[in-house]
Amino acid sequence: METKNIGLRNIEVADTKISAIDGINGKLIYRGYDVLDLVKKSTFEETACMLLNDDLPTQDMLDDFFSNLVAAREIPEGVEKNLRNLPKNSNPMDVLQSTVSALALFDTKRADDRETNYNRAIQLIAKIPIIVAYWDRIRNEKELVRPSKKLNHAGNFLYMLTGNEPDDEIARIFDICLILHAEHSFNASTFAAREVVSTRAHMYAAVSAAIGALSGELHGGANYQVMQMLLNIQTEERVEPWIKEKLSQGKKIMGMGHAVYKTFDPRAEVLRELSRRLSEKTGEPWFKITKKIEDVTAEEMKKVKGSDIFPNVDLYSASTYHMLKIPPDLNTPIFAISRVAGWTSHIIEEKFAEAAPKPMLYRPKAVYVGKYCGPSGCEYVPLEKRLH
């Protein structure tokens, strides 16, 4: 009997203390704290430190974490040279994945203990934004903007990308975006990282695998697809006919619906407000167009399926990033800039699980549904006697 591929949906594979998702009630919890509280009261640095350390840090812990992040804001000279030699039309996610993998070559530490991995996590959280910003300037033949020693994580990235220090409101908006994307339990990229590290591979290999998983349009690549949709539509007036045409063709509207949330994705709720604020600040129309996409899609899907559909994190992140002057094909690398905090937290948890049993190699079982010629297999026919 054929078994359907359900993509491990609802299959429990491991315990975690890092985050929890309540898809029914639209809740996302980091280390016990509601993400909606964190975006109001916390910063990305504090959130990342908490994810890596199990709870909110003391002031001394946070100061130490921040100073270590700032100190790690550079990449090896050989890595920078390699970036300059890459084809200028390379996909940014391919560049990021290969460059993170290359960072392993410059790590002289051979230890694989918790402290070493914690320090590697800080290095990766600091360096991934540097790689993304450098690559965008290199491919556009612009002079590199070296990292600031005084700006926070969000502000420093925008500064390195654009060459201009963002104002406080813009920096805070991007900081909130990073908090929202920092962690999301056993999503595809996080599971990829944990699966790789379950073989006792090092952190760079696991993060590189996570970036590869994130690059697909059904995961992190969806926000890029949303921005392409917005650029195709251009005006509010064109939204309804465009959506109706796509739905009539059986196509999916990117940014709508989620595999886990059965109500409003709490991250989308925050991003919708950020998009609205940026639209008012810049005078750009993207918020109104996006809101119209949400409303028309929900209405049409209600007619067809009789059920509600809600926006996910990608719908409003696309317009938000666009109004922050981030190129559309950097939307997914931005996701990685934030999510590396979650990935590395999961990698450390996978490597150093405290509860019994100790971490096991991930080895799911498949059901073979191919050709079957009997208990001894099919008879091998010599090449010259094969008729087809």
C-alpha positions in Angstrom: 0.0 0.0 0.0 1.4 3.4 -1.0 2.2 5.8 1.9 1.7 9.5 1.2 4.6 11.9 1.7 3.5 14.1 4.6 6.8 15.8 5.1 7.0 14.6 8.7 4.0 16.8 9.6 3.0 16.4 13.2 5.7 13.8 13.8 7.5 14.5 17.1 11.2 13.9 16.7 12.8 15.6 19.7 12.3 17.7 22.8 13.3 21.4 22.9 13.4 24.1 25.5 14.0 26.8 22.9 10.6 27.8 21.5 7.0 26.7 21.2 4.2 27.4 18.7 0.5 27.4 19.5 -0.9 27.3 16.0 -4.5 27.3 17.2 -4.3 30.4 19.3 -1.6 32.2 17.2 1.2 32.2 19.9 4.9 32.1 19.5 7.1 31.6 22.6 10.8 32.0 22.9 12.2 30.4 26.1 8.9 30.9 27.8 8.4 34.5 26.6 5.7 35.6 24.2 7.3 37.1 21.1 4.7 39.9 21.2 6.2 41.0 24.5 9.7 40.7 23.3 9.1 43.1 20.3 7.7 45.7 22.7 10.4 45.4 25.4 13.5 43.6 24.1 16.2 44.0 21.4 17.6 41.5 19.0 20.8 41.3 21.0 19.0 40.5 24.2 16.7 38.0 22.4 19.6 36.2 20.8 21.5 36.1 24.1 18.4 34.7 25.7 17.9 32.0 23.0 21.5 30.8 23.6 21.4 31.0 27.4 17.9 29.7 28.3 16.6 32.9 30.0 16.8 36.7 29.9 20.4 37.8 30.5 21.6 40.1 33.3 23.0 43.5 32.4 26.5 42.2 32.7 25.7 39.1 30.5 24.1 41.3 27.9 27.0 43.8 27.9 29.5 40.9 27.4 27.4 39.4 24.6 27.2 42.8 22.8 30.9 43.5 23.1 31.7 40.0 21.8 29.3 40.5 18.8 30.9 43.9 18.0 34.4 42.4 18.3 33.4 39.7 15.8 32.2 42.2 13.2 34.7 41.2 10.5 35.4 38.3 8.2 38.8 36.8 7.4 40.7 38.5 4.6 40.7 35.3 2.5 36.9 35.1 2.8 36.5 38.8 1.7 38.9 38.1 -1.2 36.8 35.1 -2.3 33.7 37.3 -2.3 35.3 39.7 -4.6 36.1 36.8 -7.0 32.6 35.5 -7.3 30.4 36.1 -10.4 28.5 39.3 -9.8 25.2 37.7 -10.8 25.4 35.0 -8.1 22.3 34.3 -6.0 22.9 35.9 -2.6 21.7 32.8 -0.8 24.2 30.7 -2.7 26.9 33.2 -1.8 25.9 33.2 1.8 25.8 29.4 2.1 29.2 28.9 0.5 30.8 31.7 2.5 29.5 30.4 5.8 30.9 27.0 4.9 34.2 28.6 4.1 34.4 30.2 7.5 35.1 26.7 8.9 38.4 26.8 7.2 39.5 29.8 9.2 38.4 28.5 12.6 41.6 27.2 14.2 39.8 25.7 17.2 39.2 22.0 17.0 37.3 21.6 20.2 33.6 20.8 20.1 32.6 21.5 23.7 29.7 23.8 24.7 31.8 26.9 25.3 33.5 26.6 21.9 30.1 26.2 20.2 28.7 29.1 22.1 31.5 31.3 20.9 31.1 30.0 17.3 27.4 31.0 17.6 28.4 34.6 18.4 30.9 34.6 15.6 28.2 33.5 13.1 25.5 35.9 14.4 28.1 38.7 13.9 29.5 37.7 10.6 26.4 36.7 8.5 25.2 40.3 8.3 28.8 41.3 7.3 28.8 38.8 4.5 25.4 39.9 3.2 26.2 43.6 3.2 29.6 43.1 1.7 28.3 41.0 -1.1 25.6 43.5 -2.0 28.2 46.3 -2.3 30.7 44.1 -4.1 28.2 42.9 -6.7 27.1 46.6 -7.3 30.8 47.7 -7.5 30.6 49.9 -4.5 33.2 50.5 -1.9 32.8 48.4 1.2 31.4 50.1 4.3 33.3 48.7 7.3 31.3 47.8 10.4 30.6 50.3 13.1 31.8 49.7 16.6 28.9 51.8 18.2 25.7 50.8 16.3 23.5 48.0 17.4 23.1 44.8 15.3 20.2 46.1 13.2 21.6 49.6 12.7 25.0 48.4 11.8 23.7 46.2 9.0 21.6 49.0 7.5 24.6 51.3 7.7 26.9 48.8 6.0 24.3 48.1 3.3 23.5 51.7 2.4 26.5 53.7 3.7 24.2 55.8 5.8 23.4 55.5 9.5 19.7 54.9 9.9 17.6 57.1 12.1 16.4 55.7 15.4 12.9 54.8 14.1 14.2 52.9 11.1 16.8 51.1 13.2 14.2 50.0 15.7 11.8 48.8 13.0 14.5 46.6 11.6 15.5 45.5 15.1 11.9 44.3 15.6 12.0 42.4 12.3 15.1 40.6 13.5 13.4 39.6 16.8 10.4 38.3 14.9 12.5 36.1 12.7 15.0 34.9 15.3 13.4 31.5 16.0 10.5 29.3 15.0 10.9 25.8 16.5 11.4 22.8 14.1 10.8 24.6 10.8 12.6 23.2 7.7 15.9 25.0 8.1 16.1 24.4 11.8 15.4 20.7 11.3 18.0 20.6 8.6 20.6 22.1 11.0 19.7 19.6 13.8 19.7 16.7 11.4 23.2 17.6 10.1 24.6 18.2 13.6 23.1 14.9 14.8 25.9 13.2 12.8 28.3 15.1 15.0 29.2 17.5 12.1 30.4 21.0 13.2 28.3 24.1 13.5 29.4 25.6 10.2 28.2 22.5 8.3 24.8 22.6 10.1 24.3 26.4 9.5 25.3 26.0 5.9 22.6 23.2 5.5 20.1 25.5 7.2 20.8 28.3 4.8 20.3 25.8 1.9 16.9 24.8 3.3 15.9 28.4 3.9 16.6 29.3 0.2 13.7 27.4 -1.1 10.5 29.4 -2.0 8.3 27.3 0.3 10.4 28.4 3.2 12.5 31.6 3.4 12.3 32.3 -0.3 8.6 33.0 0.0 9.2 36.7 1.0 11.1 37.3 -2.2 8.1 35.8 -4.1 5.8 38.2 -2.2 7.8 41.2 -3.3 7.8 40.0 -6.9 4.0 39.8 -6.6 3.8 43.3 -5.3 6.1 44.7 -8.0 3.9 42.9 -10.6 0.7 44.3 -9.3 1.9 47.9 -8.7 -1.4 49.5 -7.7 -4.4 48.8 -5.4 -6.7 48.8 -8.4 -5.0 45.8 -10.0 -5.0 43.6 -6.9 -8.5 42.1 -7.2 -8.3 41.0 -10.8 -4.7 39.7 -10.3 -5.6 37.6 -7.3 -8.8 36.2 -8.9 -6.8 35.2 -12.1 -4.1 33.4 -10.1 -6.7 31.6 -7.9 -8.6 30.6 -11.0 -5.4 29.0 -12.3 -5.0 27.0 -9.1 -2.0 29.0 -8.1 -1.0 29.8 -4.5 -0.9 33.4 -3.3 2.5 33.7 -1.6 2.4 35.1 2.0 -1.1 33.7 2.7 -1.7 30.6 4.8 0.7 28.7 7.1 1.4 25.0 7.8 1.2 25.5 11.5 -0.9 28.6 12.3 -4.6 28.2 12.0 -5.2 31.8 12.8 -3.3 35.0 12.5 0.5 34.5 12.6 1.5 36.7 15.5 4.6 37.8 13.5 2.5 39.0 10.6 0.4 41.0 13.0 3.5 43.0 14.1 4.9 43.3 10.6 1.6 44.6 9.3 1.9 47.5 11.7 5.6 48.1 10.8 4.7 48.2 7.1 1.9 50.7 7.8 4.3 52.9 9.8 6.9 52.8 7.1 4.3 53.6 4.4 3.3 56.7 6.3 6.9 57.7 6.8 8.0 57.1 3.2 4.8 57.9 1.3 5.1 54.6 -0.6 2.0 52.6 -1.5 3.2 49.1 -0.6 1.3 48.7 2.7 -2.1 49.5 1.1 -1.4 47.1 -1.8 -0.4 44.4 0.6 -3.5 44.9 2.8 -5.6 44.7 -0.3 -4.0 41.4 -1.2 -4.7 40.1 2.3 -8.4 41.1 2.1 -9.1 39.9 -1.4 -7.4 36.6 -0.9 -9.2 35.9 2.3 -12.5 36.8 0.7 -12.0 34.7 -2.3 -10.7 31.7 -0.4 -13.7 31.9 1.9 -16.0 31.7 -1.1 -14.1 28.7 -2.6 -13.2 26.6 0.5 -15.6 28.1 3.1 -12.7 28.5 5.6 -10.5 31.4 6.7 -7.0 32.0 5.5 -4.6 34.4 7.2 -1.3 36.1 6.3 1.9 34.6 7.3 5.2 36.3 8.2 6.3 36.7 4.6 3.3 38.9 3.4 4.2 42.0 5.3 7.9 41.4 5.7 8.4 41.9 1.9 6.9 45.4 1.8 8.6 46.3 5.1 12.1 45.3 3.8 11.4 47.1 0.5 10.6 50.3 2.3 13.8 49.9 4.3 15.6 50.1 0.9 16.7 46.4 1.1 16.9 44.8 -2.4 14.2 42.1 -2.9 16.7 39.3 -3.4 18.2 40.1 0.0 14.9 39.4 1.8 15.8 35.7 2.4 19.4 36.5 3.5 17.9 39.0 6.0 15.9 36.0 7.3 19.2 34.2 7.8 20.8 37.2 9.6 18.1 36.8 12.2 17.4 33.1 12.3 21.0 32.1 12.8 20.4 32.9 16.5 17.7 30.2 16.6 19.7 27.8 14.4 22.8 28.0 16.6 20.7 27.6 19.8 19.2 24.4 18.4 22.6 23.1 17.3 23.9 23.6 20.8 20.8 21.9 22.3 21.1 19.0 19.8 24.8 18.5 20.6 24.5 18.8 24.4 21.1 17.6 25.4 20.9 17.2 29.2 18.0 14.8 29.3 18.3 11.1 28.6 18.6 9.6 26.1 21.6 11.5 24.6 21.1 12.9 21.0 20.6 10.3 18.4 21.4 10.3 14.7 18.3 11.3 12.8 17.4 8.4 10.6 13.7 8.5 9.5 12.2 5.4 7.8 10.9 5.4 4.3 8.3 3.0 2.8 9.5 1.5 -0.4 6.9 1.7 -3.2 9.1 0.9 -6.2 9.3 -2.2 -8.4 9.0 -5.5 -6.6 10.0 -8.8 -8.3 9.9 -11.1 -5.3 11.9 -11.8 -2.1 15.2 -12.2 -4.0 14.7 -9.0 -6.0 14.5 -8.6 -9.8 16.6 -10.8 -12.1 19.6 -8.9 -13.6 19.4 -9.0 -17.4 22.7 -8.5 -19.2 22.9 -5.3 -21.2 23.0 -7.0 -24.6 19.8 -8.9 -23.9 17.7 -5.9 -22.7 14.9 -5.0 -25.1 14.2 -1.5 -23.7 
